Amino acid sequence: MTINCKGVLIDLKTPKVMGILNVTPDSFFDGGKFKNEKDILNQVEKMVLEGANFIDIGAYSSKPGANDVSETLELKRITPIVSLVLKHFPNTILSIDTFRGKVAEECFDRGAAIINDISAGLRDDSLLDTVAALKVPYIMMHSRGTPKTMQQQTAYRHLIQDILFFFSQRLALARKKGITDIIVDPGFGFAKTLEQNYELLHQMDSLKIMELPILVGISRKSMIYRLLESDAAHALNGTTALHTIALTKGANILRVHDVKEAVECVKLYTQLTS
C-alpha cells in the first residue's frame, strides 16, 4: 500500500504522521498562531524533527460554522507559505488542504506533493481534473454541505453504509478521470454528531473493504473535549487515546497537531503488531 509523492514511494503499511500547519486566523485550535515567517519555520522544524512524514498546510478554515474564504484570499495566504517552507525544508512532503483546483495547481507548481480535499471534489468541478493532470496523491474526505452548513446535515439512514456509498460514487468518478493514488478520510467532525463520530470510529475497520489507505483527523476535535467537558487546549490526552484506537481500526495516516505524541503512538502500535 504505497503512494507516489514526486517520485518517492511512501509505504503506508506502517502508519505515518501528518503534521498540521494552519495559516488561517480562525482555525479551531491554532488559528492565528503562526503569523510570521519565523513562527511558521519554527513550527515546521519542530514537526519535522519530531518525526512528521508529511506537513499539511491549510489556508481555509473548515471548522463548523466557519465563514467562506475567497479563492484570491486563500491563494494569497497559502502560496507564499508553500514556497517559504520548501525553500528552508526542501525535502519536506507537503500536503495542501484545499478543495479548489486553482489553489492545488498553484501550490503544486511551488513544490507541493499531495492534495487533501475536504469535499471529495464536490465544491469545485475543476479539482478532480487538476489532480488527475498533476498526477499527485489525493485525499478525499466524507462530508456534507460546507463548514457553515454541515452540522445541520447529520441525518443518515445508516451511517457506515451511507459513507461507503458516498465513497463508491466519488471513487468511481476520480478513477474515471485517471486519479490512481487515493486516500480516504471518513471525516470525523464533518456533518456528524458526537455520537456518530464514535460510531464511526468503532466501525472504522469496515472502511477497509475499499482497500485504500485511511487517513484519520481527530486531533483535539470537539468529539474529544466536549465528551470530557474540557476544551481543545486540554484535549491532547484524549487525542492520544483515540489515535491508538484509530490505529487498531486501520488508520494509515494520523493528521495531527501534536506530532511527537502521535509518532510515539505509531511506534508503540507497530511494536505491538510486528
C-alpha positions in Angstrom: 0.0 0.0 0.0 2.1 2.9 -1.3 1.6 6.4 -2.7 3.9 8.2 -5.1 5.0 11.6 -3.8 7.0 13.4 -6.5 8.8 10.2 -7.5 9.2 8.9 -3.9 7.2 5.8 -3.0 5.8 6.1 0.6 4.8 2.7 2.1 1.7 3.2 4.2 1.6 -0.3 5.6 3.5 1.3 8.5 1.3 4.2 9.7 2.5 7.7 9.0 2.0 11.0 10.8 0.9 14.2 9.0 1.6 17.4 10.9 -0.9 20.3 10.6 0.2 23.8 9.8 -2.8 26.2 9.7 -2.2 29.6 8.2 -5.8 30.8 8.9 -6.7 33.3 11.6 -9.8 31.3 12.8 -8.9 27.6 12.9 -10.4 25.9 16.0 -7.2 25.1 17.8 -4.2 27.0 16.4 -5.9 29.8 14.4 -3.7 32.9 14.1 -0.8 31.2 16.0 1.6 31.2 13.1 1.6 34.8 11.8 5.1 35.4 10.6 7.9 33.5 8.8 9.9 32.8 11.9 6.9 31.2 13.7 6.0 29.2 10.6 9.5 27.9 10.1 10.0 27.1 13.8 6.8 25.1 13.8 7.7 23.2 10.6 11.2 22.4 12.0 9.6 21.2 15.3 7.2 18.8 13.4 10.0 17.5 11.1 12.3 16.9 14.0 9.6 15.1 15.9 9.1 12.7 13.0 6.3 14.1 10.8 6.2 12.3 7.5 4.1 14.9 5.8 3.1 18.6 6.6 -0.4 19.6 5.7 -0.9 23.3 5.0 -4.3 24.8 5.1 -5.5 28.4 4.5 -9.3 27.8 4.6 -10.8 27.1 8.0 -13.1 24.1 7.9 -14.3 24.2 11.5 -18.1 24.0 12.0 -19.6 27.4 11.2 -16.5 28.9 9.6 -17.1 31.6 7.0 -16.2 31.2 3.4 -12.9 32.4 2.2 -12.4 33.6 -1.4 -10.1 31.8 -3.8 -8.0 35.0 -4.1 -7.5 35.2 -0.3 -6.8 31.5 0.0 -4.1 31.8 -2.6 -2.7 34.9 -1.0 -2.4 33.1 2.3 -1.1 29.7 1.2 1.3 30.1 -1.8 4.0 32.2 -0.1 4.0 29.6 2.8 4.5 26.7 0.4 7.4 28.5 -1.2 8.9 29.5 2.2 8.7 26.0 3.7 10.2 24.3 0.7 13.0 26.9 0.5 14.1 26.0 4.0 13.0 22.4 4.2 13.3 21.2 0.5 12.8 17.5 1.4 9.5 18.0 3.2 6.5 16.3 1.6 3.8 19.0 1.6 0.1 18.2 1.5 -2.3 21.1 0.6 -5.6 21.3 2.4 -7.9 22.8 -0.3 -11.0 22.0 -2.3 -10.1 24.4 -5.2 -8.4 23.3 -8.4 -6.6 26.6 -8.8 -5.1 26.5 -5.3 -4.0 22.9 -5.9 -2.3 23.8 -9.2 -0.5 26.9 -7.8 0.8 25.0 -4.8 1.9 22.0 -6.9 3.8 24.4 -9.1 5.7 25.6 -6.0 6.6 22.1 -5.0 3.6 20.6 -3.0 3.1 16.8 -3.4 -0.4 15.8 -2.1 -3.8 17.3 -2.3 -6.1 17.0 0.7 -9.7 17.8 -0.2 -12.5 18.0 2.4 -15.2 18.0 -0.3 -14.1 14.9 -2.4 -14.4 17.1 -5.5 -17.9 18.3 -4.8 -17.2 22.0 -4.2 -15.1 22.8 -7.3 -15.7 21.0 -10.5 -12.1 21.6 -11.6 -10.4 19.9 -8.6 -10.5 16.3 -9.8 -9.4 17.2 -13.3 -6.5 19.2 -11.8 -5.4 16.3 -9.5 -5.6 13.9 -12.4 -3.4 16.2 -14.6 -0.9 16.8 -11.8 -0.7 13.0 -11.0 -0.5 13.6 -7.3 -1.9 11.5 -4.4 -5.4 12.7 -3.5 -7.0 12.6 -0.1 -10.8 12.6 -0.4 -12.9 13.2 2.7 -16.5 12.4 3.5 -18.6 15.4 4.3 -21.8 17.2 3.5 -22.5 20.8 2.7 -20.0 23.5 3.7 -18.4 24.3 7.1 -21.2 26.8 7.5 -24.0 24.2 7.0 -22.5 20.8 7.7 -23.7 20.4 11.2 -27.3 20.7 10.0 -26.8 17.7 7.7 -26.3 14.8 10.1 -29.3 12.7 9.3 -28.2 9.2 7.9 -30.2 6.1 7.2 -27.2 4.0 8.1 -24.0 5.9 8.9 -21.4 3.5 7.7 -23.3 2.3 4.7 -24.0 5.9 3.7 -20.3 6.8 4.0 -19.3 3.7 1.9 -21.9 4.6 -0.7 -20.6 8.2 -0.8 -17.0 7.0 -1.4 -18.1 4.4 -4.0 -19.5 7.3 -6.1 -16.7 9.7 -5.6 -14.0 7.0 -6.2 -15.6 5.9 -9.4 -15.5 9.4 -10.7 -12.0 10.0 -9.6 -10.7 6.8 -11.2 -12.6 7.6 -14.4 -10.7 10.9 -14.6 -7.4 9.0 -14.1 -6.6 9.5 -10.4 -4.8 6.5 -9.1 -3.2 7.3 -5.7 -6.2 7.8 -3.4 -6.5 8.0 0.4 -9.9 8.1 2.1 -10.7 10.2 5.1 -14.0 9.4 6.9 -14.4 13.0 8.0 -14.6 12.9 11.8 -16.5 16.1 12.9 -17.8 16.9 9.4 -21.6 16.5 9.2 -21.6 14.1 12.2 -22.9 14.4 15.7 -20.7 13.5 18.7 -22.4 10.1 18.9 -22.0 9.5 15.2 -18.2 10.2 15.4 -17.8 7.5 18.0 -20.0 5.1 16.0 -17.7 5.8 13.0 -14.6 5.2 15.0 -16.0 2.0 16.5 -16.8 0.7 13.0 -14.0 2.3 11.0 -12.5 -1.1 10.1 -15.5 -1.5 7.9 -13.9 1.1 5.5 -11.0 -1.3 4.8 -13.3 -3.0 2.3 -12.3 -0.2 -0.1 -8.7 -1.5 0.1 -7.4 2.1 0.2 -5.2 3.9 2.8 -7.3 5.6 5.5 -6.5 9.0 7.0 -7.8 9.9 10.4 -8.2 13.5 11.5 -9.4 13.6 15.1 -6.7 15.7 16.7 -8.1 17.9 19.5 -11.6 17.9 18.0 -14.8 18.6 19.8 -15.7 14.9 19.8 -13.0 14.6 22.4 -13.2 17.7 24.5 -17.0 18.0 24.6 -17.2 14.5 25.9 -14.5 15.2 28.5 -16.1 18.6 29.4 -12.9 20.4 28.5 -11.6 22.4 25.5 -9.2 21.9 22.6 -6.2 23.2 24.6 -6.7 20.3 27.1 -7.5 17.6 24.6 -4.1 16.1 24.0 -4.5 13.1 26.3 -7.9 12.2 24.7 -6.5 12.7 21.3 -3.7 10.3 22.0 -6.1 7.7 23.4 -8.3 7.9 20.3 -5.3 7.8 18.0 -4.3 4.5 19.5 -7.8 3.1 18.8 -7.8 4.5 15.3 -4.6 2.7 14.6 -6.1 -0.6 15.7 -9.1 0.1 13.4 -6.9 0.5 10.3 -5.7 4.1 10.2 -2.7 4.5 7.8 -2.1 8.3 8.4 -2.8 10.3 11.5 -3.3 14.0 10.8 -2.3 15.8 14.0 -1.4 19.0 15.8 1.0 17.2 18.2 3.5 15.2 16.1 5.7 13.8 18.9 2.8 12.1 20.7 1.3 10.7 17.5 4.7 9.3 16.5 5.0 7.6 19.8 1.5 6.1 19.3 2.7 4.7 16.0 5.9 3.3 17.4 4.1 1.5 20.2 1.4 0.2 17.9 3.9 -1.0 15.4 5.9 -2.8 18.1 2.8 -4.4 19.4 1.7 -5.7 16.0 5.1 -6.5 14.4 
